[in-house]
Amino acid sequence: MRRGLAAFFLCGLGAAQEPYDPMKPLSAETILLARIRNVVSENLSHLPNFTCVQTIERSQRLPGAKRYRFVDNIRLEVALVEGKELYAWPGSPRFEERELRDMVGGGAIGTGDFALHAKSIYLGDSARFTYQGTEQLRGRKVHVFHYRVPMASSRYMMRIEKAEGPVGYQGHVYNDAETLEIARIELHIDEVPPYLPLKEGHKAIDYAPMEIGGVRHVLPVSMEMTLVDLNGGENRNRTVFSGCKQYQGESRLVFEDPPPEETPPEAPVEWTLPEDLNVRLKLAEPLDLSRAAMGDPVVFEASRDAVRAGQAWLPRGARVTMRLDHIACRDFPVSHCFFALVPVRFSFQNKSGEFRAELVQPDLGRSMEILLRNVRPQLRTIPAEMGQAPREAAILLVSGRRARLPSGFETVWRTLKSRGEQQP
C-alpha cells in the first residue's frame, strides 16, 4: 500500500482556447471570471521569493477498513523561488533542487500547492469554467465556479513507483465575493491512464491573506489530499503551512565596528573529526515521538571530551545536531516504536563541521532482544518503513506507543572517515 507515489505539476500551459467571437456579447459570468483571473494573475505575479514550514500528517486506510491509521508526520521547509517550489529539511543551510519524493522516501506525497495549481487552473488555457453561484465559506461570501481539465491537455503528472503520466481532473474554485481573491481550490482526479494503479484522487487547498515583508499576499494555509488505489485503499495527507517569511538567498553582511567593550568574534573554522573517535552524546531536550515529525532537528550534547592523542577533538558541551527520519510505531506484539536519526553537524566555540558517525550504543539488536524477549523470534522484525531511511541513518528502538525519550538520554557514536581533511 505504501507505494512511492507523487503528484506534481509540470511548468507550462495547456492547449489553446477557442477563438474569441467579437460579435457575441459577453455574459456576466464571463466578465466575472475575467476579473477573477486578473486578480489571481496580479497576486501570483507579485509573489516574492518566500519560504514556509510545511507540516504533513500522513495516514492510511486499508481496503475494507473503516478508519484511517496514522502513518507519520513530516516537517519540511518549502520555498517558492522564481516560481519554482524547492524543499529542504528544517535548519538546512540551503534549498536544493531535489524531488520531494526522493527526500521523504515511500508513501504518498504531492507538490504544486503554493502556486502551480492556481496558475494552471486560473491562468492556463485548459480549464473550462461554469458559474455555480455564491456560497458562504468561513463566514465570507464567495463566488463558485466549476471547472474541468481533460487528461489530453493536463499538466498534472502522477507518478506511482516507476509509472508516470498526466491525469484529468475537475473541481471547484472559490473566490472572495468582495476582493475576488482565491479562498479555496478543490480538484478531483477522475481521468487516469490505464497503466497507473490509481482509481481516483481528491485535493482541497485553503487560502488566506498574510503579510510577507510587510506586504499583503494570499497564500495557501492548509491542504488535504486523498488518493484511492485500485483495491479501494486510501492514502491521506493533511498539510499545514506556517511561519511564512521572505526568502533571502544569501546572507547579508553588515560592516559595522563592534562596540569597544566587546571582543571581536573568532573567525569560523571548518573542523574535521578523525575516524574511529568514540563520542558520547546525550539528548539536550526531551524527544516526544508522538509529536515529532520526520525532518525535525534533534540536538545532542557531548557528555564528555572525545579525546585522541591528548587532544579533545569534540569537547564536553559541544552540540551535535541529528535529523529525525522515519518513525514506525506498533501495538503488536507489544507497544514499541522504531525511529531513525541522521547525523548532520556539530559545533563548539568557533568550530563546526559535518558529523559522520555510526551508532554504537544502544545497539539495535540488543534493544530488540531485551524489549521483545517474550515475543517469538519470527515476530521480532524491523518495519519495512525503516528500510526507506537513508543509508547513513541510525535506527533506535524504544518501548511504548507514545514513546518519549528524556533529556540526558545517553548514546555512543563512532566517527566515520570524513570527506574533508583532518585538522593539524
N, C-alpha and C positions, 0 to 999 in steps of 0.2 A: 504493500500500500504506500509506503513512503518512497515513492519514486522520486528521482531527481527531476523536478518539474518546475519550469519557469515560464513566466509570461512577460512579454516586453514589446515595446513599440519600436519600429524602425523609423528613423527620421525621414520626412518627406511627405508629400501629399498624394492623394489618390487620383482617380480618373477625372476628366474634365466635366464641368457642369453642363447642363443643357443650355443651348444658346438663348440669350435674352431676347424677348419679343417686345420691342418698344411700343407696339400697338395694343398690348394687353395691359389693362390697368392693374396696378399693384394692390394686393389685398392688405387689409390692416395687419394681418398676421405676418405677411411677408415683410412689411415695413418694420414691425416689432422685432422680428428675427434679425433683420439687418442692423437695427440699433443695438441689439444684444451682442451681435458679433463685433460691432465696433468697440463696445465697452470691453469685451473679453480681449480683443486684439490689443487695445490700449494697455490693459493691465499686464498682459503677458509680455508685451514689447518693452515695458518699463521695469520688469522684474530685475533686481540687482543680482549679482552672484551672492548666494546665501547658503547657509548650512543649518540643518536642524538635527535633533536627536530623534531617531526613529525606533520605537519600541514595538515589537511584533510578538503577539501571543499566538502560537500555533496549536491547533487541536485537530482531532481526527475522529470520525465516526465510521466504524467498521460496517460492512454490509449487514443489514438486519438489525443492527443495534439502534436503540432509541436515543442514546445520549452521546455527546461528544466526549472524548478522552483527551485531557491536556497532554500535549507533547513537549513543548518547550517555549521559552521566551528568548528573543533575540534583541540585542540593543546595538544599534549602528549609528554612525554619523553619515547623513546623506547630504550632498551639496548639489545645487544647481549652478553650474559654471558654464557660461556661454551657451545656455540652452541644453546642456548635457548633464544627465544625472551621474554623479560619482559617489562612491561609497568608501568608508574607512571604519575601522574599529575605533571606539571611543578612546581619545587620548593619543591617537596616531599622529605623527608629525605632518603627514601629508595624505591627500587623497590619491588613489591610484586608479588607473583605468582598467580595473578588473571587473569581470562579470559578477553580479551579486550571487548567483548560484554557485560560483567557484569559491566564494568566501564562506558561505554557510553550509556547504555540503548538500546532503539529500533533503527531501521534503519539499513542500510547495512554497514558492516564493514568487513575487511579482514586482515589476518596475513600472515606471511611467506615471506614477501618481502625482508628482509635482507639477508637471506642465504638459507632458506629451499626450495624455488622454484628452485634456481640454483643447490643445492645439489641433489634434487630429479630428475631433468631433466638430468643434465650432468653426475652425478656420480651414479645414480640408475641404475637398470637393466631392467626397464620397458619401457623406451622410445626407439623407433625405428627411426633412422635418415635417411634422404635423402638429399644429397647435392643439393643446388639450384643455386650455382654460387656466384658471387660477386655483391655488390651494393655500393652506396655511402650513408653514414649515418652521418649526422652532419659534413660533409666535410672530412670524413675519409672512406677509402675503407674497407669493411667488408665482411667476409665470411658468407653466409646464409645457414643454414640447416633447413629443415622442420622436425618435429618430431611428434610422436603420442604416447600417453599413454592411453591404454584402461581402461575402468572402472574396469574390472576384476582384474587389478594389480595396480590400482591407490591408492596413499596415500593421495590424495587431498580430504578432507572432507568438505562437505557443510552442514550447519545447518540452517534451517528456522523454527523459533519457536521451537517446540519440535521434529521435524523430522530431522534426520541426516543420511547421507550416503555418500559413495565415488562417485566422478564424473569422467568421462573420458574426456580427453582434448587433443588438438593438437595445433600446432602453429609453430613459427619460433624462432630460436636463431641467434643472430648476434654477431660475434666476430671480433675484430680488425684484419685486414689482416697482420699487422706488428707485434703486440705484442701477438695476439691470445687471448687477454683478453675479457671478456664479455662487449658488448656495449648495448645490448638490449635483453630482453626476452619477447616474445608475447605468450599468451596462449588463446585458445578459448574453453570454456566448451561446448561440443556438445553431451555428453552422460550422461543423468541424470536419476536416479532411478525414477520410476513412482510415488512414494509416496512423492517426493519433489516437491513443487509448483514453479518450475523454468523451464523456457524454454531454456535459454542459457546464457552464460556469456563471457566476454572478459576482459583480463588484459594485460597491457603493462608496463614493468619496464625498465627505462633507467638507465644506469650505467655510472660512470665517475671516474677517479683516484682522490684520495685525500690523504692528509697526516694525520695520527693519531700517535701521539707520535713520530713524526719525521720520520715515515716510510710510504712509498707509498703503498696504498691499493686501490682496485677497489670496490666501494660501490654503492648501489642504490642512485640516487639523486631525482627521481620522479617516480610516478606510477599513472596510470589511470585504474579504474575498472568500468565496466558496467555490471549490472545484469538485465536480462529481465524476467519478470514473465509471467505466462500463459495467462494473459489478454493483454499482449503487453506493459504494463507499464515498465518503466526503473528506476533503481537507479544508479546514477553515483557518484563515488568518485574520486577526484583528490588530490593526495598527494605529498607533497614536504618534503624532508629530509634536514636538515640544522644543523649547529653548532655541527658537529660530533667531539667527543673527546674521549680519552681513559677513560674507566670507572674504578674508584678506589672504590672497595667495602667498604673500611674502611678509615676513616680519618687518615692522617699521623701525628703523634705527633713530634714536634720539640722541643728538650730540649736545649734551649738557654737562657742565662740570659738576661733580658731586659736591655736596656741602663740605666745608673744610674739616668738620669733625668726623666725617665718615672715611673709612679706608676703602680705596677703590677695590672692587672685587677682582679675584684672581681670574686670569684667562681660563676659559673652559678647556679641559683636556679629555680627549677620547681615550679611555682606558681599556686595556685588553687583559682579561684574566688568563692565567696559564691553564693548560689542560690538566685534568685529574686533580683539581683542587676541591677538597671537601668543604661545602658551605652549609652551615646550619642556619635555617631560616624559621622565623615564627610569624604567624599572622599578626598584622598590625591592628586589624579590626575584625570583629566577628563576621563570619560569612554565612548568610541565611540563604540556603539553596532554594527555598520555597519562593523567595522574592527575587533571586538573582536571574540574570539573563545572559545568554551567550554574547560575548563581546565585552562584558563588564571587566574593568581592571580590578585585579586583586593584589593588594600591596602586602609584602612581607618585609621584615627587618632581620638583618643578620644578628643572631643572638650571641655570637662570639666572633673574635677575629678569625678570618680564614688566612692561615699563615703558611708560607712556603719559603724555606731557606732564610728564616728570620725576618721576613718581610710580610706585613699584613696587606695582602692584596685586596681584601674586602673587609674593612674594619667593622667592629661591632656597631650596630645602629645604621649601617648602610641600608638604603631602601632598594628593594627589588620588586619590580612590577611584573605580574603574570597577567595573562588574558584568560578569562573563563571561557571554555569552549563548550562542547556538547555536555548536556546533563541528561541522564536517564534514570528515572526512579521506578521501583517496582514494589508491589504489595505482596507478591508471592515469590518464593515460599515464605519469606519474611520481608518486612519493610526495610528497604535499603535504597541508596542512591549511588550511582557512579557519576563522576564528573571529571572533566579533563582540564588541565592547566597548561597553557603555552607560555614558556619563559619569554620575556620581552627585553627588559633593560634593567640596569642597576645604576645607582648614583650615590655619591658621597662627596662632601666638600665640593671642589670644582671639577670632579672627575665623574664620568659616566661612560657607559658602553653597553654593548649587546650582551645579554645574559644567555649563553648557550650552555645548557646543562641537562642532565638526566636525573630523575628522582631515584634516590637510594632507599630512603625511609619516609613514610611507611611503604613497605613492599606490597604490591597489589595481590600477589599470590598468597602471601601470609595473611593479609587482611581478609581475603575470601575464605581462607581455611578457618579463621577464627570466627567470623561473623556467620558463616554458613556451615558450621561444623556439624549441625544436626540435619543437614539437608543432603539428599542423595547426590553423589558426585556428578551425575548426568544433568542435574539442575543447577550446578554451580557454573553458570555461563555469564559471559560479558555481553550486554545487549549489543545488537547489530549497530545501533546508532553510534556507539563509541568507535566503531571502525571507520567512521567518517571524520573523526578528529584528525588534525594534521599529524604528520609523522613525528614532529618534534614535541608533541603533547605528552604529558604525564597523566596517567589515569589513577584516580583515587577512589576509594570506597568508604562510605560512611553509613551507619545504621539510621533507620527512621525515614518515614515518608517525607516529613518536614524537617530534613536534616539541617542542623545549624552547628557550624564549627566555631569554637570560642576564640577570642583573641589570645595569642600566645600558643596556638596550635603549632607543634614542632614538626619540622620536616628537615631532611638532609638531602643535599644535591651534590652531584659530581660534575664539574665543568667539562665541557667537550672542547675539541680543537676549534679555535676561533678562526673566522675568515680574515681577521686582521693580523697585525704583527704585535708581538708582546712588547710591553714597555721595558726599557732597560732597568 
